[in-house]
Amino acid sequence: MNRKAVRVLSVSVAVAAALTSVAACGGSDGDAEGKKGGEGTVLKLDPIAALREVQAKTGEARSARIEGSTEMGDLMSLEQTGVLGWSDGLTGSMEITYTGGSMARSMQASGVSGPMQARYFKDGYAVNMGEAAARRLAGKSWISYSYDDLAKLAGPAGSVLKDQLQNSTPQQAVKALLASGDVRKVGQEKIRGVQATHYSGTVDVAELSAANSKLDAAQLEAFRKQLDAAGITAQQVDVWIDKDSLPVKKVESGEMKNGRFDSTVYYSDYGAKVSAERPPASQTVDFRELAGRAGS
């Protein structure tokens, strides 16, 4: 694979990382339990009941404004902001700025610098590479990627990657806590002026078992596969939940096979309008076509 192919692949992986950092390792929602107490404060008998309600409430919210940052060893560091919706598959748009790492250097070498816009659809996403790319691609500044193509590229872990990309919603961090087996309520804290309840847990892949997890066997196995595909052996997950049982902040950190990762995401403006317009075909080139040109 030559340099052009490597750079195209770098963009696809980096934009996928921006999307999946919105969530913890993914999975579908569970049933809700628990009740609300007085004055809008969430009062629960235990953290498990609280988190199951968070899953349900977040699913009902359908969209949110996202702001966050992610570091993955020396591979990449990035910041992202935008609005994502999940009422009918994952859709929306984000502005992504790569702040460091080998992928950022690779893109800078090809003339890509500054923030890039990514638009997410049910079946894939498109990235605006800017004027430098347009000059090299016959005036086409957008590159489109399908989840099916990325799944094939990922080999045996492809189906897991595809599922994770299509289900990267805020409630997935809750699923990680439910899988941990040691989720605990830390206390009350203010997050950007919002009073929130802090929950924390540690996910150890080697110790995941149906005996201590609050997930059923099928959910637990899917979760384990996603962790394995990402090369994650252990992760610390913290979420902050507001009075409406909605996440306002999520922090993940841990070790991957190729280095440490850290991700912090803030959620706000639930129910925000989602924009996910596909770029004009005349301004878009397909990832497969570029890979073919590069001799991949």
N, C-alpha and C positions, 0 to 999 in steps of 0.2 A: 504494500500500500504506500503510495507516494505522499509527499507533504500536503498536497491539496486534499487528498482523501482524509488524512489525519486531522486536518483542520475542520473539515466538514463534520467528521465524527466527533471532534471535540465539542463543537457547538451542540450537536444532538444530545450528548451526554450531559453537558453543563445545563442546558435548558431543562432536561428531565430532572436533574438534581434540584433545580429551583422549584420545580413543581412538587416533587416528593418531600421536600423539606417542609412544606405546608403541613404535612401530616406526620404521624409516626408511621412505622411500617403498617401497611394497610390491612383491610378486611371489611366485611359488611357489618352493618349495625345489628345490635341485639335488641331485645325487648326492654322497655323501660320499667323501672320500679321506683317507689318512693313517693313522698308527698311534700308539699310546700308548707312552711310554717308561716307565722304572722309577719306583717310588715315587709313582705317580699323577700325575707331571708330564707335561704334554703336550709332546712333543718332535717337531718337524716339520723337514723339509728346507727348507720355505719357508712364508710366511704364507698362501699360497693353499690349500695342503693343510690347514693348520690351520683356516682359516675354513670350508672345505667340511665338515669334520667337525663344526664348531660348528653348521652348518645342520642336519645330520642329528640330532645329539644333542638340540638344542633341540626339534625336531619330536617326538622320542620322549618328551620330558619332559611334554608335553601341557598343563601349566599352570604358573603362577608367581605369586608375590605381586609387585605393582607399586607403586612409589613414585616420584613424579617431579614436575617442574615444567616449564612451557613459557611462553615469551614470544613474541608475534607482533606486533612493532612496537607501535603505539599501539592496535591492535585488541583485544588481550586478553593477560592473564597469568593463569595458573592453576596450581594444585597438585592432584595426584590420588594416591589410594591405593586398593588393592583387590586382588582376585584375578581373573585372566583365564585361560580355558582355550581350547585350539585343537585338540582331538582330533577334533571334528566341527563345523567352523565355529567362529567366535569367539563365546564366551559368557562370562558372569561379571558382576561388579558392581564399581563404583568409587564412591568418595566424591570429589566434585570441588568445589574452592573457587576461585572467581574472585577474584583479588587486585588486578586493575586493568584499565585499558583501556576503550574505548568500549562493548564488550559488557557488561562488568561494570556500568558506569554505567546502561546501558539496563535491565538486569535489576533493579538497585536501584530505579530509578524506578518499576518495576511492583510493588515490594514484595517482591522475591525477594532474600534476603540469607543469608549463611552457607553452609555446605556443602550440596550437593545430591547425592542418590543417583542414579546411572545404572545401569541393568541392560541388558546387551547380549545379544542373541539372534542366531540364524543369519540372520534376515531383517530385523532392525532393532534398535531400542533404545527404552527408556522412561526418562523423567526425572521424579523427584519434585520438584515445584516448591514444596512447602511449604504452610503454612496460608494465606498471603496469596493464593496462586493458587486454593486450594480455595474460598475465600470468593467469588471471582469466577467460578468455573467450576462452580457448583452442587454443591459438595462434592467435586469431583474434583481431586485434587492431582497426578495423574500425566498426562504427555503422552507419547503413543507416536508413534514415527517409523518408517517402513519405509524400507529402503535403496532400494527402487524409487522411492518418492516423492522422496527426496533426489536420486536420479540424474536424475529429470525436472527437478527444480528447478535442477540444475547445468548444464543445457543440453548442449552438445557434449561437455563433459568428464564428463558424468554417469556413463557406464559405467566410466570410470577411477576416479572417486570411489567408486562402489559396490564395485568390486574391492578398492580400498585399505582401505575400512572393514571388509570381510569377511575381509581377510587381514592385519590389523595384529597381527603376532606378533613376538616378540623377534628371531627369526632374519633378519628383513628388513633390519636394520641391517647384517648381514653381506653381504647381496646388494648393498647400496650400496657397500661396500668392494670387493667383487669387480668391480663395474662401474667403479670409479674408475680402474683401470689403474696406480695408484701406491701400492697398499696396502703398508705397511711395519710391521715389528715394532718397537715403541718400547722395550720392556723389561718388567721385572717390577715390580709395584707392589702395595701393599695397599689393598684397597677394603673399608672397614668391617670390618677385621680379617681379610679373606680375601685370600690371595695370588693374584694374577691377572696374566695377560699382556696388555699393552696393544698394540692394533693401531690404526693410524691411516691415513686416506687423504682425498683431496680429490676431490669429484665436480664436474667442470666440464661443464655441459650442452653447451656449444659444442664441446667436445673429445671427447665420447663417441664411440667408434668400435669396431667389432668387432676392429680391429687390436690395440688395447691392453686391451680388456676381457676378463674371464674368463667372460663370459656369451655364450650363443649369440645369433644375430641376432634371434630372436623375443623372447627375454628382454630384450635390450638395447632394442628398440623399445618394449616395454611399459613399461620403466623410464623411458625418455625421455618418454613420454606422461604418466606420473605426475608427473614433475618439472615438465613444462610446465603441467599442470593446476593444480599448486600455485603456479605463478609463480616457481619456484626456478631461478635461473641458476647457482648454485654452492653447494656445501655442504661443510663439514668434518665428517667422521664419525670418531668414536673409540669403540672398544669394549674392554672389559676382560673377559677370559675366565678362568674358574677351572680347577682341575686336572681337572675332569670335562668340559671342553669346553663349558661353559655360560656365557652372558653374565651378568655381575654388575652391569655398568654400561654405559650408552650415552649419549654426548653428541653432539648435532648442532647446528651453527650455520651461518649463511649468510645470503644475501640473497634476498628475495622481491621481486616487482614492487611490493609495497606496504609494504616495510620489512624490517627484520632479524628473524630468528627464532633462538631458542635453546631447546634442549630437553635436559634431563638426566633420565634414568630409571635407577632401581636395580631389579634383579631378585633375588629370593630365594625360598626355600621352594618349589623346583620340585616339582611333583606335588601341590601343595596342593589341597584340596577346593574345587570351584567351585560357587557358588550363583548361579543365574540364574532365579529364579522370577518368572513374569509377574505383575504387580500385578493385583488383582481388576478385572474389567471395570467394575464399579459405581464404581470410583475412577479410571477412566482415560478421557481424551478423546483422540481421534485428531487428529494434526497437520492433516490435510486438513480436518477439520471446523472447527477454529479458523481456518484460513486462509480458509475459506469465509465464516465469520461476519464476519471482518475485511474482507471484500470484496477479497481478494487475487486 
